[in-house]
Amino acid sequence: MLRFLFLLLISPILNAQAAPRLQSSCPGSPDIGEVDGAMFRGSPFSVDVVTSGPGGVALLVMSLENGISYPVPQDMSLFGYSSGCMVWAADVVLWNGTTDQSNNARVVVPVPLDPLLAGHRAWLQVWEPDASTPLGLTFSFGLEIWIF
């Protein structure tokens, strides 16, 4: 009963579709579409990756609590991108692949049952190759999700 009340009270937080979308104004940006569920330890959640064209190649990238191997967020204007083009996730590639003819791919992400993850934030972002950009990549907005 207490678990039900707890989930009821925090349900607005758990609605990942309402998760904060973090700024990115990169040219030709890919997108993170619908996100099903919050990140619960031991349970998978799914993310829709949307690219700029059918059969597009993309990476779904994640960082935990401000980046482990690369400090995030990073304003990519330091590398020749327009001001406001941000990298929000850079630690782990969760998925790499191509989208279907509708520019979409549903990615199922397993979340380890590790108790050390509880209460931490994760940032997700889609990276897509784009030869017209300084580093050959463009970036979606970031998505911030809590791990429970």
C-alpha positions as CSV (number, residue, x, y, z in Angstrom):
1,M,0.0,0.0,0.0
2,L,2.8,2.4,0.9
3,R,4.5,1.7,-2.5
4,F,1.2,2.5,-4.3
5,L,0.9,5.8,-2.4
6,F,4.5,6.7,-3.1
7,L,4.1,6.0,-6.8
8,L,0.8,8.0,-6.8
9,L,2.5,11.0,-5.2
10,I,5.5,11.0,-7.5
11,S,3.7,10.0,-10.7
12,P,4.2,13.4,-12.3
13,I,7.9,13.0,-11.9
14,L,7.8,9.4,-13.3
15,N,6.1,10.5,-16.5
16,A,9.2,10.4,-18.7
17,Q,7.4,12.1,-21.6
18,A,7.3,15.2,-19.4
19,A,11.0,14.8,-18.5
20,P,12.9,18.0,-18.9
21,R,14.1,18.5,-22.5
22,L,17.5,20.2,-22.3
23,Q,18.5,22.9,-24.8
24,S,20.2,22.1,-28.1
25,S,20.2,24.2,-31.2
26,C,22.4,22.1,-33.4
27,P,21.8,22.2,-37.2
28,G,19.7,19.3,-38.6
29,S,19.2,17.9,-35.1
30,P,17.9,14.3,-34.6
31,D,15.3,13.9,-31.9
32,I,14.3,11.7,-29.0
33,G,10.7,10.8,-29.5
34,E,8.4,9.1,-27.0
35,V,10.1,7.6,-23.9
36,D,8.1,4.9,-22.2
37,G,8.4,4.8,-18.4
38,A,10.9,6.0,-15.9
39,M,14.3,4.3,-15.3
40,F,13.6,1.7,-12.7
41,R,16.5,-0.4,-11.6
42,G,16.1,-4.0,-12.9
43,S,13.5,-3.0,-15.6
44,P,14.0,-2.0,-19.2
45,F,12.5,1.2,-20.6
46,S,12.2,2.2,-24.2
47,V,13.1,5.3,-26.2
48,D,12.2,6.3,-29.7
49,V,15.1,7.6,-31.7
50,V,14.2,9.9,-34.6
51,T,16.7,10.8,-37.3
52,S,16.6,13.4,-40.0
53,G,16.0,10.9,-42.8
54,P,14.8,7.4,-43.5
55,G,17.4,4.7,-42.7
56,G,19.4,7.3,-40.8
57,V,22.3,6.1,-38.7
58,A,22.3,7.3,-35.0
59,L,23.7,6.7,-31.6
60,L,21.7,6.8,-28.3
61,V,24.2,8.1,-25.7
62,M,23.9,8.4,-21.9
63,S,25.7,10.0,-19.1
64,L,25.2,9.6,-15.3
65,E,25.4,12.5,-12.9
66,N,27.4,15.1,-14.9
67,G,29.5,12.8,-16.9
68,I,32.1,10.3,-16.0
69,S,34.6,10.4,-18.8
70,Y,33.6,13.7,-20.5
71,P,32.3,16.8,-18.6
72,V,28.7,17.5,-19.6
73,P,26.9,19.7,-20.6
74,Q,29.4,20.9,-23.1
75,D,28.7,23.9,-25.4
76,M,29.9,22.7,-28.8
77,S,30.6,26.3,-29.9
78,L,34.1,25.6,-28.6
79,F,34.4,23.2,-31.5
80,G,32.9,25.5,-34.2
81,Y,29.2,24.7,-33.8
82,S,26.6,27.5,-33.4
83,S,26.2,28.8,-29.9
84,G,23.7,26.7,-27.9
85,C,24.5,23.4,-29.6
86,M,25.0,21.3,-26.5
87,V,26.3,17.8,-25.7
88,W,24.3,16.5,-22.7
89,A,25.4,12.9,-22.8
90,A,28.8,11.4,-23.7
91,D,29.7,8.5,-21.5
92,V,28.0,5.3,-22.8
93,V,26.6,4.4,-26.2
94,L,23.4,2.5,-25.4
95,W,22.5,1.8,-29.0
96,N,23.8,2.4,-32.5
97,G,21.9,1.5,-35.6
98,T,19.7,2.7,-38.3
99,T,16.1,4.0,-38.3
100,D,13.2,2.6,-40.5
101,Q,11.6,4.3,-43.5
102,S,9.7,6.6,-41.1
103,N,12.9,7.9,-39.5
104,N,12.2,6.0,-36.2
105,A,13.8,3.3,-34.2
106,R,12.5,1.9,-30.8
107,V,15.4,1.2,-28.5
108,V,14.9,-0.9,-25.4
109,V,17.4,0.0,-22.7
110,P,18.0,-2.4,-19.8
111,V,18.6,-0.8,-16.4
112,P,20.9,-2.8,-14.1
113,L,19.5,-3.7,-10.6
114,D,22.5,-2.0,-9.0
115,P,21.5,-0.2,-5.8
116,L,24.1,2.5,-6.3
117,L,22.0,3.8,-9.2
118,A,19.0,4.6,-7.1
119,G,18.2,8.3,-6.9
120,H,20.7,9.4,-9.6
121,R,20.0,11.2,-12.8
122,A,20.7,10.1,-16.3
123,W,21.0,12.2,-19.4
124,L,20.1,10.8,-22.8
125,Q,20.9,12.2,-26.2
126,V,20.8,11.1,-29.9
127,W,23.9,11.8,-32.0
128,E,23.7,11.6,-35.8
129,P,26.4,11.8,-38.4
130,D,26.3,15.1,-40.4
131,A,29.1,15.9,-42.7
132,S,28.2,19.6,-42.8
133,T,29.1,20.1,-39.1
134,P,32.6,20.8,-37.7
135,L,33.0,17.3,-36.1
136,G,30.8,15.4,-38.5
137,L,28.0,14.9,-35.9
138,T,24.9,16.7,-34.8
139,F,23.1,16.3,-31.5
140,S,19.5,16.1,-30.3
141,F,18.2,18.0,-27.2
142,G,19.2,16.2,-24.0
143,L,16.6,14.4,-21.9
144,E,17.0,14.2,-18.1
145,I,15.6,11.1,-16.3
146,W,15.8,10.0,-12.7
147,I,16.7,6.4,-11.9
148,F,14.5,4.8,-9.2
